Amino acid sequence: MQVIESAYVGTRIRFKRAKDNVEFYGWVNKFNSSNVIVKLDQDEDVTPSQLYNFEAVGPQQKLYFSAALDGIVDKVLTFYIMGGVRAEESDEKFRVKMHKMFGKIKLNEKLHDVEILDASAGGFSFSIKEQVEVDTEMSVEMRVKSGLVECITSARYCKPMEGDDSLYRVGAQITSIKRVDSKRWSMMLDRSEFV
């Protein structure tokens, strides 16, 4: 199975430290056959030269590989891949980090401007100035390259944004989306919005 490394840039990645199986998550900044660069959301207890086992989920594929941590700058980790990368077909949902994607959310009869932070087939997270209760239903509209996407969502979590006490990060699960909007959402996730 051919691996298209560029399809993984901007996706969420999971990796475990080999010596104790402690699990970490980050975002792929760069990926090729010899190294992977991962940006963490928060500081983690990691040490250069340690070996990690990776699982990367992308479009129709899941990748497995081991890599040694080579360097750390701020929250950006550089790993050198040891051995090969094993790929298998997968229909698992993957998350993509969004860049400067904005939308409007109707919450308590008021429209709020929000920034979409990441997205998957089943939902997305966004930043907002107002706290949102779990299970709150919200109407959403956002512009993607192929047009306007409208859907109904339910808040799954709400927590303060790391590094900005004036904002909250909310996870939204899509509960209702029309066929045309669903197609546009899928096209956006198939990377056409980013490449």
C-alpha positions, 0 to 999 in steps of 0.5 A: 500500500502506497503511503502519501506522507503529505496527507498526514501533515496537519492531522492528529497523531498518537504515540506511546513511549516504548519503555512505559507505554505513556501515551501522548498526542500532537499535530503532525507538522512534517512527515516523510520517510525518515522523520516526523515533526510533531507539535504538542498542545502542552508541555510533556515529560519527554527526553531525547533518544527515547523510542516511541511507537506511533499510530497515525490516522489519515485518509483511508489509511492508518500508519504504524512506525517507531521513531526516536526523539531527536530534539525538542524546541518549545513544544515541537518534537523531531523524531527519526523513524527507525525501520519502515512504516507499515500501512493498512486500510482504515475507515477510522475518523481522523482529525485535521488541524484547521488554519484560519477557518471561521464560522458562526454559532447560534447559541442561546438565540445569539450569533457568535463568531468562532474560530474552528480549531480542528475537524473530523467527520463527526465534529469539530472543536472551536474557540468562543468567548462564552462558556457552553454547557455540555449537551447544548444544541447549536446551529453552525455555519461555516464557509469552506472552499466548496461553499457554505456548510450548515449543521446542528451540533451538540457540545461534548465538552467545554474547557478554558483555552490553554494560554488564553483565559478569555476563551473556551475550547468547545468540542461539537459533535455533528448531530444533523447535516444535510446531504449537500453540506455533508458532501462539502464537509467531506471534501474539506476533510479530504484535504482539498481545503489545505493543499 
